[in-house]
Amino acid sequence: MSLEGEYEPSTWDWVAKQVDRYESSGGTEGTQLQGQPCVVLTMRGRRSARIRKAVVIRIEHDGAYAAVASKGGAPQHPGWYFNLIEHPELTLQDGPDVHEMRAREVEGDEKAAWWSRAVDVWPPYDDYQRQTERDIPLLVLEPAIG
């Protein structure tokens, strides 16, 4: 399931530069986001159908990953969240390792368990949730089957 198509870099300059550094180094540079390990998500854009990329803090458990759509506690969800809801197939690069994954939004007890893992890695997630009225979504990224 390799994602193919025209790549459209992020309109956020720091994201575009970090993705470029991460990928051009084979996952040996640009692997920190605010002092924490991070991963690169490659997905299809929901409106443009172009290839889009995002950098998120690395939260891994038993071969699955979490992507917290916090946007730093902003009142709106990040664009990558909508892309993954519309097109859940993605590629995740964790350092030099690249994985074909599928995203799904979690709720209830499963979200609570993943949220706890996320806060263990990045405690500000709790602050972000307190400062916004929206319920911050959490997506679990699991290995794609077949």
C-alpha positions as CSV (number, residue, x, y, z in Angstrom):
1,M,0.0,0.0,0.0
2,S,2.6,2.6,-0.9
3,L,1.1,6.1,-1.1
4,E,1.8,7.6,-4.5
5,G,1.1,11.0,-5.9
6,E,2.2,14.6,-5.8
7,Y,3.7,15.7,-2.5
8,E,2.4,19.0,-1.1
9,P,4.6,20.3,1.7
10,S,3.0,21.7,4.8
11,T,2.2,25.4,4.8
12,W,3.8,25.6,8.2
13,D,7.5,26.2,7.4
14,W,8.8,24.4,10.5
15,V,6.9,21.3,9.6
16,A,8.1,21.2,6.0
17,K,11.7,21.7,7.1
18,Q,11.5,19.0,9.8
19,V,9.9,16.5,7.5
20,D,12.6,17.2,4.9
21,R,15.4,16.8,7.5
22,Y,13.9,13.7,8.9
23,E,13.4,12.0,5.6
24,S,16.6,13.2,3.9
25,S,18.7,11.8,6.7
26,G,17.0,8.4,6.7
27,G,15.4,9.1,10.1
28,T,18.7,9.9,11.9
29,E,18.2,13.7,12.1
30,G,15.1,15.9,12.9
31,T,13.8,13.1,15.1
32,Q,12.9,15.3,18.1
33,L,9.8,17.6,18.5
34,Q,10.1,19.9,21.5
35,G,12.7,17.6,23.0
36,Q,10.7,14.4,22.5
37,P,11.1,11.7,19.9
38,C,8.7,12.2,16.9
39,V,7.5,10.3,13.9
40,V,6.5,11.4,10.4
41,L,3.0,10.6,9.1
42,T,2.5,10.4,5.4
43,M,-1.1,10.5,4.2
44,R,-3.5,11.6,1.4
45,G,-5.1,15.0,1.7
46,R,-8.8,14.9,2.0
47,R,-9.5,17.7,-0.4
48,S,-6.5,17.8,-2.7
49,A,-5.7,14.1,-2.8
50,R,-2.1,15.1,-2.7
51,I,0.4,13.5,-0.4
52,R,0.6,15.4,2.9
53,K,3.0,14.9,5.8
54,A,2.9,15.7,9.5
55,V,5.2,15.4,12.5
56,V,3.8,14.1,15.8
57,I,5.3,13.1,19.1
58,R,6.1,9.4,19.2
59,I,3.7,7.4,21.4
60,E,4.2,3.7,20.8
61,H,2.7,0.6,22.5
62,D,3.0,-3.0,21.3
63,G,3.7,-2.0,17.7
64,A,0.8,0.5,17.5
65,Y,1.1,4.3,17.7
66,A,-1.1,7.2,18.9
67,A,-1.5,10.5,17.1
68,V,-3.0,13.1,19.4
69,A,-4.8,15.8,17.4
70,S,-4.1,18.5,20.0
71,K,-2.8,21.3,17.9
72,G,-1.4,22.7,21.1
73,G,-4.9,23.2,22.5
74,A,-6.1,25.3,19.6
75,P,-9.9,25.5,19.2
76,Q,-9.8,23.5,15.9
77,H,-8.4,20.1,15.0
78,P,-5.2,19.9,12.9
79,G,-5.6,19.3,9.2
80,W,-3.9,15.9,9.4
81,Y,-6.7,14.7,11.6
82,F,-9.3,15.3,8.9
83,N,-7.0,13.7,6.3
84,L,-6.7,10.5,8.3
85,I,-10.4,10.3,9.0
86,E,-11.1,10.5,5.3
87,H,-8.2,8.4,4.2
88,P,-7.0,6.2,7.1
89,E,-4.2,4.5,5.2
90,L,-0.8,6.1,6.0
91,T,2.9,5.5,6.2
92,L,4.6,6.1,9.5
93,Q,8.4,6.7,9.7
94,D,9.9,6.1,13.2
95,G,13.6,6.9,12.9
96,P,14.9,4.7,10.0
97,D,11.9,2.3,10.2
98,V,8.9,2.8,7.9
99,H,5.6,1.1,8.5
100,E,2.3,0.9,6.6
101,M,-0.4,1.7,9.0
102,R,-4.2,2.3,9.3
103,A,-5.7,5.0,11.5
104,R,-8.8,4.8,13.6
105,E,-10.2,7.2,16.2
106,V,-10.7,5.7,19.7
107,E,-13.1,6.6,22.4
108,G,-14.1,5.5,25.9
109,D,-11.8,3.2,27.9
110,E,-9.5,2.6,24.9
111,K,-9.0,6.4,24.5
112,A,-8.4,6.7,28.2
113,A,-5.7,4.1,28.1
114,W,-4.0,5.7,25.1
115,W,-4.4,9.2,26.6
116,S,-2.6,8.0,29.7
117,R,0.3,6.7,27.6
118,A,0.4,10.0,25.6
119,V,0.5,12.1,28.8
120,D,3.3,9.9,30.1
121,V,5.3,10.9,27.1
122,W,4.1,14.5,26.8
123,P,2.4,15.9,29.9
124,P,1.3,19.1,28.2
125,Y,-1.5,17.1,26.5
126,D,-3.5,17.5,29.7
127,D,-3.0,21.2,29.7
128,Y,-4.0,21.4,26.0
129,Q,-7.3,19.6,26.8
130,R,-8.0,22.0,29.7
131,Q,-7.5,25.1,27.6
132,T,-9.8,24.1,24.7
133,E,-13.5,23.4,24.6
134,R,-13.2,20.7,22.0
135,D,-12.6,17.1,22.9
136,I,-9.1,16.4,21.6
137,P,-9.3,13.4,19.3
138,L,-6.8,10.5,19.6
139,L,-6.1,8.2,16.7
140,V,-4.5,4.8,17.0
141,L,-2.2,3.8,14.1
142,E,-2.0,0.1,13.7
143,P,-0.1,-2.0,11.2
144,A,-2.0,-2.4,7.9
145,I,-3.1,-5.9,7.2
146,G,-2.6,-7.2,3.6
